[in-house]
Amino acid sequence: MKLHTCDDLVIGSSPVSLFAAIALAKEGRHVLVAEGDTDIGGVWAPARTGQQTVADQAPHLIDARPGVYEFLSDELGLDLIDVTDDAYIAYANPLFGERLHPYTDYWLFGMCADENREVFRQLSDGGASPGLIKLEWESRRAAAGQPEDREPVIRYFKAGTGEFVRSLEAQLKLHDVEVLTGQRISTLEVGVPGTGFVGHSDGAAITAQSVVMNGHAFPDTIAHTDRSTDLEWTSSDAHSLIMTVDDNTADPFFYAVYPESELIHLAADLSYGEPIAPLRRTLVVTMDNRGLIQHHGGGHIPGLILQELQQSGLVAPRARLVSVDLHSVSRRSITPESRDHAKQFDGVRFLESRGGLDRSLVLLSEFVSEKPQASQPEQATHIL
Ligand SMILES: Cc1cc2nc3c(=O)[nH]c(=O)nc-3n(C[C@H](O)[C@H](O)[C@H](O)COP(=O)(O)OP(=O)(O)OC[C@H]3O[C@@H](n4cnc5c(N)ncnc54)[C@H](O)[C@@H]3O)c2cc1C
């Protein structure tokens, strides 16, 4: 058993957690990140598969919010690409017909996103016009603080999420943040005299004055004096197929939403920024358990997915599958009751990580400004 000491123990290593770790380290604190997986990055870590060593593990998108793209390019030095009008999203809905749609018709994309699916269905079932749906989405954008007077510009990492995680790794080194991978914190002792907290994993015990966790990165149990409480969570699986296809179409796409499909949830063309070879593309498609169970034994799933991509026009009719890898992630989400339980202890800081990376970045400025000695950044660009 190895013993470690730090000021702040950060549980989990998604970018959301790493931003917090780096922000704390910049204030001169000794920060240790404990990650249960062998790689850092959470769902932003690139996938390691048999055929390909590195690829985004799921379709990703970073929403336009104040300061976020500037932060990624100026502070982290990342090369970003603009997603242009010719990168389309696909959707199949009776209201709009089965066709491709420009990505910059952003409001419509928003209506297709997960949390809006039900609203989208209700509106379109009720015969609502696209104008009405646009209005609904605009009001959501306004509520989220997005400028309404500007055309949203969508930007993404030119070299995928691997580059993003590497740039965060460089920041961790620069600011002397200690990182332990393969160390899942199972029990967190709180109220330990002299230190405050001890995090226990299979191979290590980490003493800390404060602990940072979030709704997907938390211990199994909190032990407090003579009482232990097991935290409760729900779990969900995300399955991604990483497919290489030979394709004679000249138009790569960026991100596609399939609100009506039983098999495909989202699809992205990982060659959008950097083509891997002429006529060859790497696609990543997420499926949910429902689709997999429904199709269990009902056909060759990669073949069925390719067919559906072809039918929606994102892949050429004569495209050929070169290789397929399955990447599955099981994820825990803490219940509200357990979140409240964990938050009650002085020194536990709970990061808001729902609603996407862009939102977390903006919220992180609040996390930083909560600290009395911290400056008061107004937007994401000031965090690191
Ligand atoms: C498939 C998928 C795609 C997504 N795509 C986008 C996107 O395109 N844009 C966007 O803005 N958001 C996206 N999200 C939302 C995503 O939730 C956030 O962007 C962000 O990754 C959330 O970070 P997190 O720390 O909450 O969770 P995660 O990214 O899941 O990271 C949690 C990490 O904590 C580790 N961990 C958990 N418990 C412990 C423990 N006890 N000890 C040590 N380590 C632990 C896990 O191993 C994992 O590495 C996506 C989510 C999923 C599931």
The ligand as an ORCA input file, in Angstrom:
! r2SCAN-3c Opt
* xyz 0 1
  C     -20.402      9.085    -24.902
  C     -20.435     10.496    -24.402
  C     -20.163     11.557    -25.275
  C     -20.185     12.871    -24.814
  N     -19.934     13.865    -25.684
  C     -19.930     15.145    -25.273
  C     -19.675     16.190    -26.183
  O     -19.516     15.951    -27.359
  N     -19.670     17.462    -25.750
  C     -19.868     17.755    -24.432
  O     -19.775     18.932    -24.093
  N     -20.141     16.770    -23.544
  C     -20.185     15.493    -23.933
  N     -20.477     14.491    -23.052
  C     -20.832     14.889    -21.698
  C     -19.723     14.586    -20.710
  O     -20.459     14.090    -19.642
  C     -18.890     15.781    -20.279
  O     -18.329     16.428    -21.370
  C     -17.698     15.406    -19.347
  O     -16.910     14.366    -19.899
  C     -18.197     15.016    -18.036
  O     -17.100     14.709    -17.195
  P     -17.309     13.811    -15.940
  O     -16.102     13.943    -15.087
  O     -18.606     14.133    -15.310
  O     -17.478     12.332    -16.486
  P     -16.560     11.364    -17.302
  O     -16.056     11.996    -18.548
  O     -17.334     10.092    -17.404
  O     -15.286     11.102    -16.371
  C     -15.361     10.472    -15.119
  C     -13.969      9.921    -14.828
  O     -13.867      9.640    -13.452
  C     -13.326      8.350    -13.267
  N     -13.835      7.854    -11.983
  C     -15.124      7.635    -11.638
  N     -15.218      7.220    -10.347
  C     -13.935      7.192     -9.877
  C     -13.355      6.853     -8.616
  N     -14.103      6.470     -7.573
  N     -12.004      6.919     -8.482
  C     -11.222      7.314     -9.518
  N     -11.704      7.640    -10.739
  C     -13.046      7.587    -10.921
  C     -13.795      7.556    -14.450
  O     -12.945      6.436    -14.697
  C     -13.715      8.622    -15.569
  O     -12.441      8.670    -16.150
  C     -20.488     13.157    -23.469
  C     -20.780     12.092    -22.602
  C     -20.759     10.779    -23.065
  C     -21.095      9.662    -22.105
*
